[in-house]
Every structure is written in C-alpha cells, then in structure tokens.
C-alpha cells in the first residue's frame, strides 16, 4: 500500500479452547513482528472470532489499530475478500498440528495472500504462501501486490484441481473400490 493507504491484516478463527493453547491468543506470538511492520506500513488488524471479551483483554491493547467482528454476525466473505493479507500464527501442540488447511485454503482461494506458521496440512500449499517467515512474508505481500496476486492465482488453480467435491469424491471412490 502507499503510505496513505491502510492495509487490512486479517486473522479469523475460534478464540481457543480448553484442550490446548490455540486460537486468538496465537496473535500474541507475532505481536513484535506486527509492531515492527507498523513502522513502515500503516495497517489495521481485523479479528473475526467468537470472544469479544478475549479480544478486548488481549488484542485491543496491542500498539496498533485493531478491529473486532463477531463470528456469525458479519458477512465474513466480504471481510475476507477485502483483506490485504491473511495471517495464521499457530502455537504448535498435538491438537494444532493435526488441524486441516481449511482456513489457509479458503483465504487463498478467495484471493487473499497468506502468511502462516507451518503445520503438516499447510505444506502442500507452501508454493502459494509464506510459511514460518513473518517479517518477510508480511512485507512481501504489503509491498508487492503482484506477487500476492500470483500466489493466490496459483493457489486457486491448485485448490480447484485438488480440493473440489469432485476430486474428493473421486479419491473416496478410488479408496473404497479397493475393498469391493
């Protein structure tokens, strides 16, 4: 973005749970990266989740602009499509390393460049995003929209080839036919 344009960095997901550390508080793992980024790129962090209380206590006090939307009460796809970058910080533990790539795949498919911590399910989407390199990834996508556009276009084509209901049904049929 130009110096006068404010970028939107998006994080979305459930706020967390009892079974393991994950969710909204993972944003605290990258707060230093975001604080440094703010020196060069004006942005606001948009959080779409299911705990305004947790947002107010932990995220709102961060030293950059933030905004909260309650999950389910907002036209989420509209928020997603207007994001400059999607972020997926992840505290690794037995629960989170088993999570699917649905949030990463959805953002990429909807045209939003993404930066994430790597978990096994994200590896196949690595050519289309930045994993494990917060500073470089955020700066790359905020400084060069063409790179982000190329990544999401490649991701969309890959997702359409790999994850659509037709491809999944074909994979199930192939697996189940082995038993017939």
C-alpha positions in Angstrom: 0.0 0.0 0.0 1.0 3.6 -0.4 2.0 5.5 2.7 -1.5 6.9 2.9 -3.3 3.6 2.3 -4.1 1.4 5.3 -3.8 -2.3 4.7 -6.1 -4.8 6.4 -4.4 -7.8 8.0 -6.9 -10.4 8.9 -7.0 -13.1 11.5 -10.1 -15.3 11.8 -10.9 -18.4 13.8 -12.4 -19.5 17.1 -10.9 -17.9 20.2 -9.5 -21.1 21.6 -10.5 -23.9 23.9 -9.7 -26.0 26.9 -7.9 -28.8 25.2 -4.7 -27.0 24.1 -3.3 -23.5 23.5 -4.6 -22.2 20.2 -6.8 -19.6 18.7 -6.9 -15.8 19.1 -4.0 -15.7 21.6 -1.7 -17.1 18.9 -1.7 -13.5 17.7 0.4 -12.6 20.7 3.2 -14.8 19.3 3.6 -12.4 16.4 2.9 -9.1 18.1 6.6 -8.0 17.8 6.6 -8.6 14.0 3.4 -6.6 13.7 4.7 -3.8 15.8 7.9 -3.6 13.6 5.8 -3.7 10.5 3.7 -0.8 11.6 6.7 1.5 11.3 6.8 1.0 7.5 3.2 0.1 6.6 0.0 1.5 8.0 -2.4 -1.3 8.8 -5.2 -2.4 10.9 -5.5 -5.9 12.3 -9.1 -7.2 11.9 -10.1 -10.1 14.1 -13.1 -12.2 13.3 -13.8 -14.6 16.2 -16.2 -15.7 18.9 -15.0 -13.9 22.0 -15.2 -10.1 22.2 -14.1 -10.5 25.9 -10.8 -12.2 24.9 -10.3 -9.7 22.1 -10.8 -6.7 24.4 -8.5 -8.1 27.1 -5.6 -9.3 24.9 -5.7 -7.9 21.4 -7.2 -4.5 21.6 -4.4 -3.2 23.9 -1.7 -4.0 21.2 0.2 -1.0 19.9 -1.5 -0.8 16.5 -5.0 -0.4 15.2 -7.3 -3.4 15.7 -10.9 -4.1 14.9 -13.2 -6.9 16.0 -16.1 -8.6 14.3 -18.2 -11.3 16.0 -18.2 -14.6 14.0 -21.6 -15.3 12.5 -22.9 -11.7 12.8 -20.9 -10.3 9.9 -20.8 -11.1 6.2 -17.5 -12.9 6.6 -16.7 -13.4 2.9 -16.9 -9.7 2.4 -14.3 -9.1 5.1 -12.1 -11.8 3.8 -12.2 -10.5 0.2 -11.2 -7.0 1.3 -8.2 -8.2 3.4 -4.7 -7.3 2.2 -3.1 -10.3 4.0 -4.4 -13.2 6.0 -2.4 -14.4 8.9 -2.3 -17.8 10.7 0.0 -17.8 13.7 -0.1 -21.2 15.3 1.1 -22.4 18.7 2.3 -25.9 17.9 1.0 -28.7 20.1 -0.6 -32.2 19.5 -4.0 -30.5 18.8 -2.9 -27.8 16.3 -0.5 -29.9 14.3 -3.5 -32.1 13.3 -5.6 -29.3 12.1 -6.7 -29.1 8.4 -5.7 -26.5 5.9 -9.2 -25.1 5.6 -8.5 -21.6 6.8 -5.4 -21.2 4.7 -7.1 -22.8 1.6 -10.2 -20.6 2.0 -8.2 -17.4 2.2 -6.0 -18.3 -0.8 -9.0 -19.4 -2.8 -10.8 -16.1 -2.1 -7.7 -14.2 -3.3 -6.0 -13.2 0.0 -2.2 -13.7 0.2 -1.4 -15.5 3.5 1.4 -15.8 6.0 1.3 -18.7 8.4 3.2 -20.8 10.8 3.7 -24.2 9.2 1.8 -27.3 10.2 1.7 -30.5 8.2 -1.5 -29.8 6.4 -0.2 -26.4 5.2 2.9 -27.9 3.4 1.2 -28.7 0.2 0.1 -25.0 -0.1 3.6 -23.7 0.6 4.3 -22.6 -3.0 1.3 -20.2 -2.7 2.0 -18.5 0.6 4.8 -17.7 3.1 5.3 -20.1 5.9 7.4 -19.5 9.0 8.8 -16.1 7.9 6.6 -13.4 9.3 8.7 -10.4 8.6 9.5 -11.3 5.0 6.0 -12.6 4.3 4.1 -9.6 5.6 6.5 -7.1 3.9 6.5 -9.0 0.7 2.7 -9.0 0.4 2.2 -5.4 1.6 4.9 -4.1 -0.8 4.2 -6.1 -3.9 0.5 -6.9 -4.8 1.6 -8.6 -8.0 3.5 -11.3 -6.0 0.5 -11.9 -3.8 -1.8 -12.0 -6.9 0.4 -14.6 -8.5 0.4 -16.7 -5.3 -3.4 -16.7 -4.9 -4.0 -17.4 -8.6 -1.7 -20.4 -8.4 -3.4 -21.5 -5.2 -6.9 -21.2 -6.7 -5.9 -23.4 -9.6 -4.3 -25.9 -7.3 -7.3 -25.9 -5.0 -9.7 -26.4 -7.9 -7.6 -29.3 -9.1 -7.2 -30.9 -5.7 -9.9 -30.0 -3.2 -13.2 -29.6 -5.0 -16.0 -32.0 -4.2 -15.5 -33.9 -7.5 -11.8 -34.5 -6.7 -12.6 -35.6 -3.1 -15.4 -37.9 -4.3 -13.1 -39.4 -6.9 -10.5 -40.1 -4.1 -13.1 -41.7 -1.9 -14.3 -43.8 -4.7 -10.8 -45.0 -5.5 -10.1 -45.9 -1.9 -13.5 -47.6 -1.3 -13.3 -49.5 -4.6 -10.2 -51.3 -3.2 -12.5 -53.1 -0.8 -15.1 -54.2 -3.4 
